[in-house]
Amino acid sequence: MSDWACISRFGGIGDNLVASAVLPALKKRYGCVEVISQLPQSCVFENNPHIDKLSQHKEGDIPGESAEAWHRWHKVRASEYAFYANLSHSMETMVALFPTQTQFWWPAAWRRKFCGRNYIEMVADVCGVPYGDCAPGFFPTAEEDAQAQQTRGEQIGNGRVIGWVLSGSRVDKIHPASTLIVARLIRECDATVILFGGPGRDCEMGNRIIDHVRRQNGSTKGVVGAADATLENQKWPIRRVLTQLRHCDLVIGPDTGPMWSVAMHPVPKIMTLSHASLQNITHGWRNCTTLHADPAKVPCWPCHQLHSSLDTCTPDETKAAAACISSISVEAVVAAAHDALGRKADVVDLHARTQDDAPARAAGS
């Protein structure tokens, strides 16, 4: 495969979609591209026109008994291609730090100086491709698009649809006022809100929101759950969730995979940032309003730290949620939603964007 390029990415949905950004440039440069990834998140690479071969492995297929064994496997595979890059840890450990790293505990000023890089640009630098040729991409099939359109028609009809992404993978990526915000979006924006998430925890979170909507608004009209209770017999697998988001009139959520799936889609988006900065995440996204903490009020933001628990994070006054995302007020989200629904989706060229195309607001603005 001397004329082939190959990338390997064993990550979550968002990790894989960030890695997908370099595929158009690699396809253009080498002609043929293979992607090596791990199930089930590898499904986000399916139907990507820039991929000629997708190798999807189960957990345990790749030697993982030690870091050395892991890297030896990649070294052997690299010899088969004109270009090869293992993109695992191209963001995490580099610009998003784990508590097991010494750098996690270094002063905030150092972290902001060295970790303030854009995630896509980090991956582009690893692969040696121009930033302007990079764009994360999720590509539904015609059948998936048709199913999403049918679902919208059956569930909502011709009214407005807001996609609410329930959570990210870490403790700082859950807005503690989700119940209040969703109830107000339904009532004040005259919209149906679909609660998107993964199986298990997100389903439970969605059920709590639906119950709150019933109590606050008087009924559950206008709220739809789109997260499964278990992994078995899923009605909302990964690709269906990501496809349905593209058929919403507005998508709101934290820095997580489903948001990355619509990063370059014209659907209006509201990003509620937590540990990361605008420069890290939404710089260059299409039609996106970014809400974030006011560093004068939340001095730890942005921290560039990956928090699995509040033990390493600055909690809000309730001690139950992260201070950064909690500081994004209910009013700020609802006002941004009104603005986004009132704007016509942009049609700018993906490679001719400026920072002005991605407005940002501090939490209370």
Stockholm file with secondary structure:
# STOCKHOLM 1.0

chainA/1-365         MSDWACISRFGGIGDNLVASAVLPALKKRYGCVEVISQLPQSCVFENNPHIDKLSQHKEGDIPGESAEAWHRWHKVRASEYAFYANLSHSMETMVALFPTQTQFWWPAAWRRKFCGRNYIEMVADVCGVPYGDCAPGFFPTAEEDAQAQQTRGEQIGNGRVIGWVLSGSRVDKIHPASTLIVARLIRECDATVILFGGPGRDCEMGNRIIDHVRRQNGSTKGVVGAADATLENQKWPIRRVLTQLRHCDLVIGPDTGPMWSVAMHPVPKIMTLSHASLQNITHGWRNCTTLHADPAKVPCWPCHQLHSSLDTCTPDETKAAAACISSISVEAVVAAAHDALGRKADVVDLHARTQDDAPARAAGS
#=GR chainA/1-365 SS CTTEEEEEECCCHHHHHHHGGGHHHHHHHHSEEEEEEETTGGGGGTTCTTCSEEEEECTTSSCCSSHHHHHHHHHHHHTTSSEEEECTTSSBTTTBBCTTSGGGGSCHHHHHHHSCCCHHHHHHHHHTCCGGGCCCCCCCCHHHHHHHHHHHHHHTTTSEEEEEECCCSSGGGSCTTHHHHHHHHHHHTTEEEEEECCSSHHHHHHHHHHHHHHHHHSSCTTEEEECCSSSTTCSSCHHHHHHHHTTSSEEEEESSHHHHHTTTSSSCEEEECSSSCTTTTTTTCSSEEEEECCTTTSTTCSCCBCCSSGGGSCBCTTSSSBHHHHTSCHHHHHHHHHHHHHSCCCCCCTTSCCGGGSCEEETTC
#=GC SS_cons         CTTEEEEEECCCHHHHHHHGGGHHHHHHHHSEEEEEEETTGGGGGTTCTTCSEEEEECTTSSCCSSHHHHHHHHHHHHTTSSEEEECTTSSBTTTBBCTTSGGGGSCHHHHHHHSCCCHHHHHHHHHTCCGGGCCCCCCCCHHHHHHHHHHHHHHTTTSEEEEEECCCSSGGGSCTTHHHHHHHHHHHTTEEEEEECCSSHHHHHHHHHHHHHHHHHSSCTTEEEECCSSSTTCSSCHHHHHHHHTTSSEEEEESSHHHHHTTTSSSCEEEECSSSCTTTTTTTCSSEEEEECCTTTSTTCSCCBCCSSGGGSCBCTTSSSBHHHHTSCHHHHHHHHHHHHHSCCCCCCTTSCCGGGSCEEETTC
//
